[in-house]
Amino acid sequence: MKRFLKVMVILGGIIFFSHICLAINFPEIKLTETPQEKNTEVNMQWANLIEKYLIKYNNELADFKTKNSIKKDITIDNTISEIKVMIFALRKVQTDKVEKQVAEKIMNLSIARIKVINKDIKSYLKNKSIQIRQETEEKQKKYAVFVEKIRLQLNTIIKNFKNNIEKERLPSQNDRKIYTHLLVLEKESIKLFDFKNTVFLDEKEMKVYLLNVLVSIKKEFLEIRKLIKEG
């Protein structure tokens, strides 16, 4: 894990260096009613296509952060910021009030930079996903110890309840209802047993899984307690 983290640091450093040294220095974009050579319709269409590609790219990076519960990541955040700069510039040249030469330079610089970003960020995201997966597995192992204790205690309670009911010659209607709830609890116990072998995308998904099981267990116990009070 430590060796892998070193790889992530190196990759992040390379991309950070890339942002500093290779960041686009766009020419000044001046809008005028009388450019020396008007921007063409073809250029405007191409600029729009590149802009749409970058918007989609930007959204994918944002989704990656959301999906993996990442609040801050310098490498991804810097890439998103750079993409936004390109989007702004490309949007600005989608008019015939800008010099054709300037518009084409903006597009060429953007395309060149996209190629570099694609190569760097793809490798980074792949390794980031592996890192998240490894961290999730380590946390899952720790959670599994706690979950197993709950499962064993739950099974003991279920067994005691069932034994008491089965000893009754003529179980009451409430006893039969309690027995039904115990069967539901047994299913939840199986989910607790399966926890350690379930593949989770991240810690958030793991917590949701556990929360759903624990909420269900609590609900069944509340129903059982209610039936016991009713006698």
Contacts in CASP RR format, 6 or more apart in sequence:
PFRMAT RR
TARGET T0000
AUTHOR 0000-0000-0000
METHOD contacts of the structure
MODEL  1
MKRFLKVMVILGGIIFFSHICLAINFPEIKLTETPQEKNTEVNMQWANLI
EKYLIKYNNELADFKTKNSIKKDITIDNTISEIKVMIFALRKVQTDKVEK
QVAEKIMNLSIARIKVINKDIKSYLKNKSIQIRQETEEKQKKYAVFVEKI
RLQLNTIIKNFKNNIEKERLPSQNDRKIYTHLLVLEKESIKLFDFKNTVF
LDEKEMKVYLLNVLVSIKKEFLEIRKLIKEG
1 134 0 8 1.000
1 138 0 8 1.000
4 127 0 8 1.000
4 130 0 8 1.000
4 131 0 8 1.000
4 134 0 8 1.000
5 131 0 8 1.000
7 127 0 8 1.000
8 124 0 8 1.000
8 127 0 8 1.000
8 128 0 8 1.000
8 131 0 8 1.000
11 75 0 8 1.000
11 120 0 8 1.000
11 123 0 8 1.000
11 124 0 8 1.000
11 127 0 8 1.000
12 74 0 8 1.000
12 75 0 8 1.000
12 124 0 8 1.000
13 75 0 8 1.000
14 120 0 8 1.000
15 75 0 8 1.000
15 78 0 8 1.000
15 79 0 8 1.000
15 120 0 8 1.000
15 121 0 8 1.000
15 124 0 8 1.000
16 74 0 8 1.000
16 75 0 8 1.000
16 78 0 8 1.000
18 116 0 8 1.000
18 120 0 8 1.000
19 78 0 8 1.000
19 79 0 8 1.000
19 82 0 8 1.000
22 113 0 8 1.000
22 116 0 8 1.000
23 82 0 8 1.000
23 113 0 8 1.000
24 82 0 8 1.000
24 85 0 8 1.000
24 86 0 8 1.000
24 89 0 8 1.000
24 109 0 8 1.000
24 110 0 8 1.000
24 113 0 8 1.000
26 85 0 8 1.000
26 89 0 8 1.000
26 105 0 8 1.000
26 106 0 8 1.000
26 109 0 8 1.000
27 102 0 8 1.000
27 105 0 8 1.000
27 106 0 8 1.000
28 102 0 8 1.000
29 89 0 8 1.000
29 92 0 8 1.000
29 93 0 8 1.000
29 98 0 8 1.000
29 102 0 8 1.000
29 106 0 8 1.000
30 98 0 8 1.000
30 99 0 8 1.000
30 102 0 8 1.000
31 92 0 8 1.000
31 95 0 8 1.000
31 97 0 8 1.000
31 98 0 8 1.000
32 97 0 8 1.000
32 98 0 8 1.000
33 97 0 8 1.000
35 96 0 8 1.000
35 97 0 8 1.000
35 98 0 8 1.000
35 99 0 8 1.000
35 100 0 8 1.000
36 99 0 8 1.000
37 99 0 8 1.000
37 100 0 8 1.000
37 101 0 8 1.000
38 96 0 8 1.000
38 100 0 8 1.000
39 93 0 8 1.000
39 95 0 8 1.000
39 96 0 8 1.000
39 97 0 8 1.000
39 98 0 8 1.000
39 99 0 8 1.000
39 100 0 8 1.000
39 102 0 8 1.000
39 103 0 8 1.000
40 96 0 8 1.000
40 100 0 8 1.000
41 96 0 8 1.000
43 93 0 8 1.000
43 100 0 8 1.000
43 103 0 8 1.000
43 104 0 8 1.000
43 107 0 8 1.000
44 93 0 8 1.000
44 94 0 8 1.000
44 95 0 8 1.000
44 96 0 8 1.000
44 103 0 8 1.000
46 107 0 8 1.000
47 90 0 8 1.000
47 91 0 8 1.000
47 93 0 8 1.000
47 94 0 8 1.000
47 103 0 8 1.000
47 106 0 8 1.000
47 107 0 8 1.000
48 90 0 8 1.000
48 94 0 8 1.000
50 86 0 8 1.000
50 90 0 8 1.000
50 107 0 8 1.000
50 110 0 8 1.000
50 111 0 8 1.000
50 114 0 8 1.000
51 87 0 8 1.000
51 90 0 8 1.000
51 91 0 8 1.000
51 94 0 8 1.000
53 114 0 8 1.000
54 83 0 8 1.000
54 86 0 8 1.000
54 87 0 8 1.000
54 90 0 8 1.000
54 110 0 8 1.000
54 114 0 8 1.000
55 87 0 8 1.000
57 83 0 8 1.000
57 114 0 8 1.000
58 80 0 8 1.000
58 83 0 8 1.000
58 84 0 8 1.000
58 87 0 8 1.000
61 76 0 8 1.000
61 79 0 8 1.000
61 80 0 8 1.000
61 83 0 8 1.000
61 121 0 8 1.000
62 80 0 8 1.000
64 70 0 8 1.000
64 76 0 8 1.000
64 125 0 8 1.000
65 71 0 8 1.000
65 73 0 8 1.000
65 76 0 8 1.000
67 201 0 8 1.000
67 202 0 8 1.000
68 128 0 8 1.000
68 129 0 8 1.000
68 132 0 8 1.000
68 201 0 8 1.000
68 202 0 8 1.000
69 202 0 8 1.000
69 203 0 8 1.000
69 204 0 8 1.000
70 76 0 8 1.000
73 128 0 8 1.000
75 121 0 8 1.000
75 124 0 8 1.000
76 121 0 8 1.000
76 124 0 8 1.000
76 125 0 8 1.000
79 117 0 8 1.000
79 121 0 8 1.000
82 113 0 8 1.000
82 117 0 8 1.000
83 117 0 8 1.000
86 110 0 8 1.000
86 113 0 8 1.000
86 114 0 8 1.000
89 106 0 8 1.000
89 110 0 8 1.000
90 106 0 8 1.000
90 107 0 8 1.000
90 110 0 8 1.000
92 98 0 8 1.000
93 102 0 8 1.000
93 103 0 8 1.000
93 106 0 8 1.000
93 107 0 8 1.000
132 202 0 8 1.000
135 203 0 8 1.000
136 200 0 8 1.000
136 201 0 8 1.000
136 202 0 8 1.000
136 203 0 8 1.000
136 206 0 8 1.000
139 203 0 8 1.000
139 206 0 8 1.000
140 195 0 8 1.000
140 196 0 8 1.000
140 200 0 8 1.000
140 206 0 8 1.000
141 196 0 8 1.000
143 195 0 8 1.000
143 206 0 8 1.000
143 210 0 8 1.000
144 195 0 8 1.000
144 196 0 8 1.000
147 192 0 8 1.000
147 195 0 8 1.000
147 196 0 8 1.000
147 210 0 8 1.000
148 192 0 8 1.000
148 196 0 8 1.000
150 192 0 8 1.000
150 214 0 8 1.000
151 189 0 8 1.000
151 192 0 8 1.000
151 193 0 8 1.000
154 185 0 8 1.000
154 188 0 8 1.000
154 189 0 8 1.000
154 192 0 8 1.000
154 217 0 8 1.000
155 189 0 8 1.000
157 185 0 8 1.000
158 182 0 8 1.000
158 185 0 8 1.000
158 186 0 8 1.000
158 189 0 8 1.000
161 178 0 8 1.000
161 182 0 8 1.000
161 224 0 8 1.000
162 179 0 8 1.000
162 182 0 8 1.000
165 171 0 8 1.000
165 175 0 8 1.000
165 178 0 8 1.000
165 179 0 8 1.000
168 175 0 8 1.000
171 179 0 8 1.000
172 231 0 8 1.000
174 227 0 8 1.000
174 228 0 8 1.000
174 230 0 8 1.000
174 231 0 8 1.000
177 223 0 8 1.000
177 227 0 8 1.000
178 224 0 8 1.000
178 227 0 8 1.000
178 228 0 8 1.000
181 220 0 8 1.000
181 223 0 8 1.000
181 224 0 8 1.000
181 227 0 8 1.000
182 220 0 8 1.000
182 224 0 8 1.000
184 216 0 8 1.000
184 220 0 8 1.000
185 217 0 8 1.000
185 220 0 8 1.000
185 221 0 8 1.000
188 213 0 8 1.000
188 216 0 8 1.000
188 217 0 8 1.000
188 220 0 8 1.000
191 209 0 8 1.000
191 213 0 8 1.000
192 213 0 8 1.000
195 209 0 8 1.000
195 210 0 8 1.000
195 213 0 8 1.000
198 209 0 8 1.000
200 206 0 8 1.000
200 209 0 8 1.000
END
